Amino acid sequence: MEDYHKPDQQTLQALRNIANRLRISSIRATSAAGSGHPTSCCSAAEIMSVLFFHTMKYRPDDPRNPNNDRFIMSKGHAAPVLYAVWAEVGYLKESELLNLRKIDSILEGHPVPKQQFVDVATGSLGQGLGAACGMAYTGKYFDKASYRVFCLLGDGEMSEGSVWEAMAFASFYQLDNLVAILDINRLGQSDPTPLQHHVEKYQKRCEAFGWQAIIVDGHSVEELCKVLCQPRHQPTAIIAQTIKGKGIPAAEDKMGWHGKPLPKDMAESVIRDLQSHILSSSKCLYPATPSENTLPVSLKNIRMPTPPSYRLGDKVATRKAYGMALAKLGRVNEHVIALDGDTKNSTFSEIFKNECPNRYVECYIAEQNMVSVAVGCAARDRNVVFASTFATFFTRAYDQLRMAAISESNINLCGSHCGVSIVSPGEDGPSQMGLEDLAMFRAIPTATVFYPSDGVSTEKAVELAANTKGLCFIRTSRPENAIIYNNNEDFRVGQAKVIYKTNDDHVTVIGAGVTLHEALSAAEQLKKERINIRVIDPFTVKPLDSKTIIDNAKVTRGRIITVEDHYFEGGLGEAVCSAVVSEPGFRVHRLAVAHVPRSGKPSELLKLFGIDRDAIAQAVRKMLSTATNAK
């Protein structure tokens, strides 16, 4: 290698010394905690030493400086060795390491972003590389900056399909600023890993996915220095053969030690032995300073340039309104980006792509990786990220969504084709129907769930999502429905709309999306029978506007009917029940999809599952009849 300058012996010894100090700190921390993964830390000690003290460029006093190289500890259970690194560079106090896993310490069992040196939470294995792809894509194509992204994976997580989704993404987009280091220590939690130390098989697999793959001795600081200095023209996988528990004689390459701290006497003996291997060196190593070529970004006040421009009564599908709104937002906000999973002509994110092609990222049919890439793109507040696919396909990425919440990530997801009303024309059947998505997103603590019912409210949802912290989910539908709101209507998170009422209403009906329009049709139908109902559009299912619902239901003597194109479990009906559970005299009757559906026309399926206008009208009549009989 022409550009490679071999480190002098003092530098190499200093790196070895740091590696052993990282081992000592990891052992001490896990022993003090009484839990943790010291053997997993010890296999990665030289890798971490060379990365942080020879290869990476960053400001140790400013971990989130936008110019810094990025690092993701995908094998999150080795968190103590990451904490040890930041103590070694002086960012953390050595004494703080002994508070590992304590309730009042930021040093949790796995990395989380409450630690300033962590961008995304890890610990659910197989997800770090996807987030690293998002960071690398942002660095190369959006920031156009020189920072690089390094991701440390364990060999156990190489069995996760999400890793290979990320591998395919990185090679397709030629992310030559991305380096994955595979800590091949042979042993998993309860068994040896499938390939054990057959590092050449890992190499062939990585190469087959379009990566430059290089095998090294993961405990040789000289080999690591050399390989990490190589020029790259494609994503690089460094396959580091290591020994689990390296430096702990009783645990080296032995099963039964995963996730177990060393007994006190053993820990003291091992630490004394490791200290004896720390040789004097006059060399003090400091991280190299990064280049100042990453421009500052402000994501505040991401606004639409003009109000919506729909006409009352015109029909538009909310999925199309989403695509138009996203393009409109992106037109005037250069940091708005869109991802999709090869459904852009169904979710209508293709409208954004056509207008802003350089800010559209095609993730293909790899929804788990799409969510992880979204999290990576949003890290350090570099982009306002929207990602879309069919609502039902987000179910396969639920772990990534769950981890995005733990990562304190601000990402916006749009799920189209929700409910049984998706099919027109053609009867696609239940595999395409989003019927669990409300339950899924409602269960995530940081999530805001938008359920717009027309083009105006969809455009407002997109704008609000861009400015709302946490995960935002926008549920859109395939059928074309009438515009029911004026363009100047004000929408807010957690604020419902009463869209149909009289001075003598008997029942409050709450619907969203397609079922809101069915409720409006039922209201007109019942009006002919001199039965008046009050119709509410929740707009956001989470947070739900409990006050508006309760105040209006009191007017209708506590009588509420909810109707939703979703399963009974976890959807709008249960949200309303939770909101009114403490109200005396309230009665909620829920209409929803009762079992796994089948192919059929939308009108047939809405009727079959009792969520169409006729079913709503009949439920109102029955509720009033029951009330009369009770009197």
C-alpha positions in Angstrom: 0.0 0.0 0.0 1.6 3.2 -1.2 -0.1 5.6 1.3 0.2 3.4 4.3 2.8 4.5 6.9 3.3 1.8 9.5 2.9 3.1 13.0 6.1 3.1 15.1 6.6 0.6 17.8 5.7 3.2 20.5 2.4 3.8 18.9 1.6 0.1 18.5 2.5 -0.5 22.1 0.4 2.4 23.2 -2.6 0.9 21.3 -2.0 -2.5 23.0 -1.9 -0.8 26.3 -5.1 1.0 25.7 -6.7 -2.3 24.6 -5.8 -3.9 27.9 -7.0 -0.9 29.9 -10.3 -1.2 28.0 -10.4 -4.9 29.1 -9.7 -3.9 32.7 -12.3 -1.2 32.8 -14.9 -3.5 31.2 -14.2 -6.2 33.8 -14.3 -3.8 36.7 -17.6 -2.2 35.5 -19.4 -5.5 35.0 -18.2 -6.9 38.2 -19.4 -3.8 40.1 -22.7 -4.1 38.3 -23.0 -7.8 39.0 -24.1 -8.3 35.4 -23.0 -7.6 31.9 -20.9 -9.1 29.1 -17.2 -8.8 29.9 -16.1 -11.6 27.5 -17.9 -9.9 24.6 -16.0 -6.7 25.5 -12.7 -8.4 25.7 -12.8 -9.8 22.2 -13.3 -6.3 20.8 -10.6 -4.5 22.8 -8.0 -4.1 20.1 -10.6 -3.2 17.5 -11.9 -0.4 19.8 -8.4 0.8 20.6 -7.3 1.2 17.0 -10.6 2.7 15.9 -10.8 5.4 18.5 -7.1 6.2 19.0 -5.7 5.7 15.5 -8.3 5.7 12.8 -11.4 7.8 13.6 -11.4 11.6 13.5 -13.5 13.2 16.1 -13.6 15.8 18.9 -13.7 13.8 22.2 -15.0 16.8 24.1 -17.9 17.2 21.6 -19.2 13.7 20.7 -22.0 15.0 18.5 -20.0 17.4 16.5 -21.4 17.1 13.0 -17.9 16.8 11.5 -17.0 13.8 13.6 -16.7 10.3 12.3 -19.6 8.2 13.4 -19.5 4.9 15.4 -22.3 2.4 16.0 -21.9 -0.4 18.5 -24.3 -2.9 16.8 -23.3 -5.6 19.2 -24.8 -3.5 22.0 -24.2 -5.9 24.8 -20.5 -4.9 24.6 -21.5 -1.4 25.8 -19.0 -1.4 28.7 -16.0 -1.4 26.3 -17.6 1.6 24.5 -17.9 3.4 27.8 -14.4 2.5 28.7 -13.2 4.2 25.4 -14.9 7.5 26.4 -13.4 7.3 29.8 -10.0 6.7 28.2 -10.4 9.9 26.1 -11.4 11.8 29.1 -15.1 12.4 28.3 -16.3 10.2 31.2 -14.8 9.9 34.6 -13.2 6.5 35.4 -15.3 6.3 38.6 -18.5 6.7 36.5 -17.8 3.3 34.9 -18.4 1.6 38.2 -22.0 2.9 38.1 -22.8 0.8 35.1 -26.4 -0.4 35.0 -27.4 1.6 38.1 -30.8 3.4 38.1 -29.2 6.9 38.4 -26.4 6.4 35.8 -26.5 7.2 32.1 -24.4 4.1 31.5 -27.2 1.6 30.8 -26.7 -2.1 29.9 -26.9 -1.3 26.2 -26.1 2.0 24.4 -28.8 4.6 24.4 -28.7 8.2 23.1 -29.0 9.8 26.6 -25.2 9.2 26.3 -24.0 12.0 24.0 -21.6 9.6 22.3 -24.4 7.3 21.1 -26.5 8.2 18.1 -28.8 5.2 18.0 -29.8 2.6 20.6 -28.6 -0.9 20.0 -29.0 -4.2 21.8 -31.6 -5.8 19.6 -29.1 -7.4 17.4 -28.9 -7.0 13.6 -30.0 -3.3 13.4 -26.8 -1.3 13.8 -25.6 -1.7 10.2 -28.9 -0.4 8.8 -28.7 2.8 10.8 -25.0 3.1 9.8 -26.2 2.9 6.2 -28.5 5.8 6.8 -25.7 7.9 8.3 -23.3 7.0 5.5 -25.9 7.8 2.8 -26.5 11.1 4.5 -22.8 11.8 4.7 -22.1 11.0 1.1 -25.2 12.2 -0.7 -26.8 14.9 1.5 -24.1 16.4 3.6 -21.4 15.7 1.0 -18.9 15.7 3.8 -15.8 13.7 4.7 -16.9 12.0 7.9 -16.9 8.3 7.8 -19.2 5.7 9.5 -17.8 2.7 11.4 -20.1 -0.1 12.7 -19.0 -2.9 15.0 -21.0 -6.1 14.6 -20.9 -9.4 16.5 -20.8 -12.7 14.6 -24.0 -13.9 16.3 -26.0 -11.1 14.7 -24.8 -12.1 11.3 -27.6 -14.6 11.3 -30.1 -11.7 11.2 -31.6 -11.1 7.8 -31.7 -7.3 8.5 -27.8 -7.4 8.4 -27.9 -8.6 4.8 -30.6 -6.2 3.8 -28.2 -3.5 5.0 -25.3 -5.1 3.2 -27.3 -5.1 -0.1 -28.3 -1.4 0.4 -24.7 -0.3 1.1 -23.2 -1.9 -2.0 -26.1 -0.7 -4.2 -25.5 2.9 -3.2 -21.7 2.5 -3.2 -21.3 3.7 0.4 -17.5 3.8 0.3 -17.6 5.9 3.5 -18.9 2.9 5.5 -16.8 0.3 7.3 -18.3 -2.7 9.1 -16.0 -4.5 11.5 -17.1 -8.1 12.2 -16.0 -9.3 15.6 -15.8 -13.0 14.8 -15.2 -14.5 18.3 -16.8 -17.8 17.4 -19.2 -18.1 20.4 -22.8 -17.0 20.7 -25.0 -16.9 23.8 -25.9 -20.6 24.1 -24.0 -22.2 21.2 -21.1 -21.6 18.9 -22.1 -19.4 15.9 -23.0 -21.2 12.7 -19.8 -20.4 10.9 -17.6 -20.3 14.0 -14.1 -19.3 12.9 -14.5 -20.0 9.2 -13.7 -16.4 8.4 -13.2 -17.2 4.7 -17.0 -18.0 4.5 -17.8 -14.6 6.0 -15.5 -13.1 3.4 -17.2 -14.8 0.5 -20.6 -13.8 1.7 -19.7 -10.2 2.1 -18.0 -10.2 -1.3 -21.1 -11.7 -2.8 -23.0 -8.7 -1.4 -20.7 -6.3 -3.2 -18.4 -5.4 -0.3 -14.6 -5.3 -0.1 -14.0 -8.0 2.6 -10.6 -8.3 4.4 -9.7 -10.9 7.0 -7.4 -9.8 9.8 -6.2 -11.0 13.2 -8.6 -9.0 15.4 -6.0 -8.9 18.3 -3.2 -7.5 16.1 -3.2 -3.7 16.4 -0.7 -3.5 13.5 -3.0 -5.5 11.2 -6.0 -3.4 12.2 -4.1 -0.1 11.7 -3.1 -1.2 8.2 -6.5 -2.4 7.1 -8.3 0.6 8.5 -6.0 3.0 6.6 -6.7 1.4 3.2 -8.3 3.6 0.6 -11.9 2.4 -0.2 -14.0 2.5 -3.3 -16.8 0.4 -2.0 -18.2 -0.5 1.5 -15.6 -2.4 3.5 -16.1 -5.4 5.8 -13.2 -6.1 8.1 -13.5 -9.7 9.2 -11.7 -9.7 12.5 -11.0 -13.2 13.9 -11.0 -12.8 17.7 -11.2 -14.8 20.9 -14.2 -14.4 23.1 -13.0 -13.5 26.6 -9.5 -12.6 25.3 -7.3 -11.9 28.4 -9.4 -13.9 30.8 -7.6 -17.3 30.8 -10.5 -19.3 32.4 -13.0 -17.9 29.9 -11.1 -17.6 26.6 -12.9 -19.3 23.8 -15.1 -21.2 26.3 -18.9 -21.6 26.4 -20.8 -20.7 29.4 -19.4 -17.2 30.0 -21.7 -15.1 27.9 -23.4 -12.4 29.9 -21.7 -13.3 33.1 -19.4 -11.0 35.2 -16.3 -12.5 36.7 -16.4 -13.5 40.3 -14.5 -11.0 42.5 -11.4 -13.1 43.1 -11.1 -14.0 39.5 -11.6 -10.4 38.4 -8.8 -9.2 40.7 -6.5 -11.9 39.4 -7.3 -11.2 35.7 -6.8 -7.5 36.2 -3.4 -8.0 37.8 -2.4 -10.2 34.9 -3.6 -7.6 32.3 -1.8 -4.9 34.1 1.4 -6.8 33.8 1.0 -6.7 30.0 0.7 -2.9 30.0 4.3 -1.8 29.2 5.6 1.6 29.6 5.3 3.9 26.6 6.0 7.6 26.3 3.5 7.9 23.6 0.1 9.5 24.3 -2.4 8.9 21.7 -5.2 11.4 20.8 -7.9 11.3 18.2 -7.2 13.2 15.0 -9.3 16.3 14.5 -12.0 16.0 11.8 -12.2 18.3 8.8 -14.7 21.1 9.2 -16.7 20.5 6.1 -20.2 19.5 7.4 -22.5 22.5 7.1 -24.9 23.3 10.0 -28.5 22.2 9.6 -31.6 23.7 11.1 -34.8 21.6 11.2 -36.9 24.2 12.9 -40.1 25.5 11.5 -40.5 23.2 8.5 -43.6 24.7 7.0 -45.8 24.4 3.9 -45.4 27.4 1.5 -49.1 27.8 1.0 -52.4 26.5 2.5 -54.0 23.4 0.9 -55.8 24.1 -2.4 -58.6 21.5 -2.5 -62.3 22.1 -3.3 -65.0 20.9 -1.0 -66.7 17.8 -2.4 -63.9 16.9 -4.7 -62.6 13.3 -4.2 -59.0 12.3 -3.5 -57.5 9.3 -1.8 -55.5 10.3 1.3 -52.6 8.2 0.0 -52.3 10.5 -3.0 -52.8 13.5 -0.8 -49.8 12.3 1.2 -47.6 12.2 -1.9 -48.7 15.6 -3.0 -48.2 17.1 0.5 -44.8 15.6 0.8 -43.7 17.0 -2.5 -45.1 20.4 -1.6 -43.2 20.3 1.7 -40.0 19.2 0.0 -40.2 21.9 -2.6 -39.3 24.6 0.0 -37.5 22.6 2.6 -34.2 21.2 1.4 -33.7 18.9 4.4 -36.9 16.9 3.8 -36.1 13.5 2.4 -38.3 10.5 1.5 -37.7 6.8 1.6 -39.9 4.0 0.2 -39.9 0.3 -0.1 -40.7 -0.2 -3.8 -44.3 1.0 -3.3 -43.9 4.6 -4.4 -46.5 4.3 -7.1 -49.0 3.1 -4.5 -48.0 5.4 -1.6 -47.6 8.2 -4.1 -44.1 9.1 -2.7 -43.2 9.0 -6.4 -44.6 12.5 -6.6 -41.8 13.6 -4.2 -39.3 11.6 -6.2 -40.3 13.3 -9.4 -39.8 16.7 -7.9 -36.9 16.1 -5.6 -35.0 13.1 -7.1 -31.8 13.7 -5.2 -33.6 13.5 -1.9 -35.5 10.3 -2.5 -34.0 7.0 -1.3 -35.4 3.8 -2.8 -35.0 1.1 -0.2 -36.7 -1.7 -2.2 -38.6 -4.5 -0.5 -36.6 -4.5 2.7 -38.8 -2.7 5.3 -36.7 -3.6 8.3 -33.7 -1.9 6.7 -35.8 1.0 5.5 -36.8 1.9 9.0 -33.2 1.5 10.2 -31.9 3.7 7.3 -34.5 6.3 8.3 -33.2 6.3 11.9 -29.7 6.7 10.6 -30.7 9.5 8.2 -32.4 11.4 11.1 -29.5 11.0 13.5 -27.9 14.2 14.7 -30.8 16.1 13.2 -29.4 16.1 9.7 -32.7 15.4 7.9 -36.5 15.4 8.2 -37.3 11.9 7.2 -40.4 10.4 5.8 -40.6 6.7 5.0 -43.6 5.0 3.3 -44.9 1.5 2.4 -48.2 -0.4 2.8 -49.3 -0.1 6.5 -49.3 -3.8 6.9 -45.7 -4.2 5.9 -44.5 -2.1 8.8 -45.4 -5.0 11.0 -42.3 -6.9 9.8 -40.2 -3.9 11.0 -41.8 -3.6 14.4 -38.6 -4.3 16.3 -36.9 -1.5 14.3 -39.7 0.8 15.2 -39.5 -0.2 18.8 -35.8 0.5 18.8 -36.3 3.8 17.0 -38.3 4.9 20.0 -35.5 3.9 22.4 -33.2 5.8 20.1 -35.3 8.9 20.6 -35.4 9.1 16.8 -37.6 11.6 15.0 -38.9 9.8 11.9 -42.2 9.9 10.1 -43.8 6.8 8.7 -46.7 6.7 6.3 -48.7 3.5 5.9 -51.1 3.3 3.0 -53.6 0.7 2.0 -55.1 0.3 5.5 -58.1 -1.8 6.3 -60.4 -4.0 4.2 -61.2 -1.0 2.0 -57.9 -1.2 0.0 -59.2 -3.1 -3.0 -60.4 -1.2 -6.0 -60.0 -2.5 -8.6 -58.9 -6.0 -8.0 -59.4 -8.0 -4.8 -55.9 -8.4 -3.2 -57.0 -10.1 0.0 -55.9 -9.9 3.6 -52.1 -10.1 3.1 -52.2 -6.5 1.8 -54.6 -5.1 4.4 -53.2 -3.0 7.3 -55.4 -4.1 10.2 -53.0 -4.2 13.1 -51.1 -0.9 12.5 -53.0 1.3 14.9 -52.4 -1.1 17.7 -48.8 -1.4 16.8 -48.0 2.3 16.7 -50.2 3.1 19.7 -48.1 0.8 21.8 -44.9 2.8 21.1 -44.4 5.4 23.9 -43.0 8.2 21.6 -45.4 7.7 18.8 -48.0 10.2 17.4 -50.6 8.5 15.3 -52.3 10.6 12.6 -55.4 9.2 10.8 -56.5 11.9 8.3 -59.8 11.6 6.5 -59.5 13.9 3.5 -56.9 15.7 1.4 -56.8 18.8 3.6 -56.3 17.0 6.9 -53.7 14.8 5.2 -51.6 17.8 4.1 -51.9 19.2 7.6 -50.8 15.9 9.1 -47.7 15.8 6.9 -46.7 19.3 8.0 -47.4 18.6 11.7 -45.4 15.3 11.5 -42.4 17.2 10.2 -42.4 19.3 13.3 -43.4 16.7 15.9 -40.7 14.9 18.0 -40.6 11.1 18.2 -42.2 8.6 15.8 -45.1 9.9 13.7 -47.4 7.5 11.8 -49.7 8.7 9.1 -52.4 6.2 8.2 -53.7 6.6 4.6 -56.4 4.9 2.6 -56.8 3.8 -1.0 -60.4 4.8 -1.7 -61.1 8.3 -3.0 -63.2 10.3 -0.6 -64.7 13.7 -0.6 -62.9 16.8 0.7 -64.8 17.8 3.9 -62.6 20.5 5.3 -62.0 24.1 4.2 -58.5 24.8 3.2 -58.0 27.3 6.1 -59.1 24.7 8.7 -56.7 24.6 11.7 -55.4 21.2 12.8 -53.4 20.4 15.8 -52.0 17.2 17.3 -54.5 15.8 19.8 -57.4 17.9 18.6 -60.5 16.2 17.2 -63.1 17.8 15.0 -66.9 17.7 15.4 -67.9 17.6 11.8 -71.6 16.9 12.0 -74.0 17.9 14.7 -77.5 19.3 15.6 -79.0 20.7 18.7 -80.7 17.4 19.5 -78.2 14.6 18.9 -78.9 11.1 20.3 -75.6 9.3 19.7 -71.9 10.3 19.2 -70.3 8.4 16.3 -66.5 8.4 16.0 -64.9 7.3 12.8 -61.7 7.9 10.9 -60.6 7.6 7.3 -63.1 5.6 5.2 -65.4 5.0 8.2 -65.7 8.7 8.9 -67.3 9.1 5.5 -69.5 6.1 6.1 -70.6 7.8 9.4 -71.5 11.0 7.5 -73.6 8.9 5.1 -75.3 7.2 8.0 -76.0 10.6 9.6 -77.9 11.7 6.4 -79.7 8.3 6.3 -80.8 8.6 10.0 -81.8 12.2 9.6 -84.7 11.0 7.4 -85.8 8.9 10.3 -85.5 11.9 12.7 -82.6 10.4 14.4 -79.7 12.8 14.9 -76.1 11.7 15.5 -73.0 13.7 16.2 -70.0 12.7 14.1 -66.4 13.2 15.4 -63.1 12.9 13.4 -60.3 12.2 15.9 -57.6 13.3 13.5 -55.0 11.8 15.8 -55.7 8.5 17.4 -52.7 9.1 19.7 -52.9 11.4 21.5 -56.6 11.2 21.5 -58.7 14.3 22.2 -60.4 12.8 25.2 -62.0 16.2 26.2 -63.8 16.7 22.9 -65.1 13.1 22.9 -66.3 13.3 26.5 -67.9 16.7 26.2 -69.8 15.8 23.1 -70.8 12.3 24.4 -72.3 13.9 27.5 -74.6 15.8 25.2 -75.7 12.4 23.7 -76.2 11.0 27.2 -73.0 9.0 27.1 -73.9 7.0 24.0 -70.8 6.4 21.8 -70.3 4.3 18.7 -66.8 3.8 17.3 -66.3 2.5 13.8 -63.0 1.6 12.3 -61.4 -0.2 9.4 -59.0 -2.1 11.7 -59.2 -5.1 14.0 -61.0 -4.7 17.3 -57.8 -5.1 19.3 -55.7 -1.9 19.9 -57.4 0.4 17.5 -59.7 3.5 17.7 -62.4 1.8 19.7 -60.1 0.7 22.5 -58.5 4.2 22.5 -61.9 5.7 23.0 -62.8 3.1 25.7 -59.6 4.0 27.6 -60.5 7.7 27.3 -64.0 7.4 28.8 -63.6 4.5 31.2 -64.0 6.7 34.3 -67.1 8.5 33.0 -70.3 7.3 34.8 -73.1 6.3 32.5 -71.1 6.1 29.4 -71.7 3.2 27.0 -69.4 2.5 24.0 -70.4 0.2 21.2 -67.5 -0.7 18.9 -67.7 -1.7 15.2 -64.5 -3.1 13.7 -63.1 -6.0 11.6 -63.9 -9.1 13.7 -61.7 -11.7 12.0 -59.2 -12.3 9.2 -60.9 -11.0 6.0 -60.9 -12.3 2.5 -60.9 -10.9 -1.1 -63.8 -8.9 -2.1 -64.9 -5.4 -3.3 -64.5 -2.6 -0.7 -68.3 -2.1 -0.4 -68.8 -5.9 0.1 -66.1 -6.1 2.7 -67.3 -3.0 4.6 -70.7 -4.6 4.7 -69.5 -8.0 5.6 -67.7 -6.7 8.6 -70.4 -4.4 9.7 -68.5 -1.1 9.3 -70.4 0.5 6.5 -73.1 3.2 6.6 -76.0 0.7 7.0 -74.2 -1.1 9.9 -73.6 2.3 11.6 -77.2 3.3 11.2 -78.4 -0.1 12.6 -76.0 0.2 15.5 -77.5 3.6 16.3 -81.0 2.3 16.1 -80.2 -0.6 18.4 -78.4 1.6 21.0 -81.4 3.9 21.1 -83.9 1.0 21.3 -81.9 -0.5 24.1 -81.9 2.8 26.0 -85.7 3.1 25.5 -86.3 -0.5 26.7 -84.1 0.2 29.7 -86.3 3.1 30.7 
